[in-house]
Amino acid sequence: MSVIDDPAQFNEEELYVNLRASMGLPLFLKCEGFNFAGSIKMKAATEMVNAAERDGLLRPGSVLIESSSGNLGVALSVIAAHRGYRFLCVTDVRCNAPTIRLMRALGSQVHVVREPTAHGGLLGARLAYVRALCASDDRYVWLDQHSNAGNWRAHYRTTAPAIARRFPRLDVLFVGAGTTGTLMGCARWFWQWRRPVRIVAVDSVGSVTFGGPAGPRRIPGLGAGVRPPLLDTSYIDDVVHVEESDAVQVCRRLASRGFLFGGSTGTVISGAGQWLARHGRRGLTSVAIAPDLGERYLDTVYREDWPPADVPRPERGPEREQAMAHIG
Ligand SMILES: Cc1ncc(COP(=O)(O)O)c(C=O)c1O
């Protein structure tokens, strides 16, 4: 039994779902949604806030400000509420309504950006808003998850060694790429400790992170309209791009087996399924990371009529058909 007095003291680090039975995949899913923020972002938020306090950047009277697709915002809301800081989250229209309500319930202020910038998309617009506020008042403290080393260091210190402890003979690790904090922290750890683990990044179609063309994306957390400054592709072995419609299909299939995960988990599993269909072999040990759970996605991923028709449906090529058939 754990007894805590700070919400940051609890995080389930040891839970994996074996996806062989429910998805027909030789894949273990590391569940990162069991903490008081409900997502993997609790780790990055804690690491970045602790560092800012240590460096004297965050002081009584400081106002935390951050651009977030939601989950980091919730994590910072939890920490700010507990430690007595004010927090302003700058998000955009892709952020789920329940996530916004959650942040407000925790006492945070939320600003929703509605218009993308011409070259940086909605993320570019969020960053421009944050920069303008920081320039206007020096009480604002911007941790900047997109360039803060604490974002990847959190996973170097916790996520990667936890996976290696549980799977000492790991062959492949699938990690979704948003800010790439999780990806880079894990990739650096396995490289540093000379573990022969293939690191496969999973991204959404429409994200420019790995050089693809920009396009519409609805699932929050994964993908970017601006190349993430934390990304160093020399640590990455492979990249898989996933159509959001495939991610949604995977989420609904898992839900039908009693596992309700967030949209980006569907993306990562779908990407892992594509990769395993091409490169898998008997006896391969593979792990994928599930960043959060599904309750915040009831009005999106788990609604019959979602995504709305204005997002063009992709053509199905034979390779993608084959991968989706493999998933089931
Ligand atoms: C739901 C979800 N999935 C995936 C990610 C991506 O994680 P990272 O920013 O470490 O790349 C995030 C990050 O916010 C997220 O909220």
The ligand as an ORCA input file, in Angstrom:
! r2SCAN-3c Opt
* xyz 0 1
  C      -1.592     11.609    -25.385
  C      -0.155     11.851    -25.694
  N       0.478     10.990    -26.450
  C       1.758     11.170    -26.787
  C       2.472     12.255    -26.384
  C       3.864     12.428    -26.871
  O       4.861     12.455    -25.910
  P       6.154     13.306    -26.111
  O       5.771     14.733    -26.013
  O       7.072     12.873    -25.006
  O       6.722     12.997    -27.463
  C       1.837     13.177    -25.599
  C       2.524     14.374    -25.178
  O       1.931     15.337    -24.778
  C       0.483     12.985    -25.239
  O      -0.174     13.868    -24.510
*
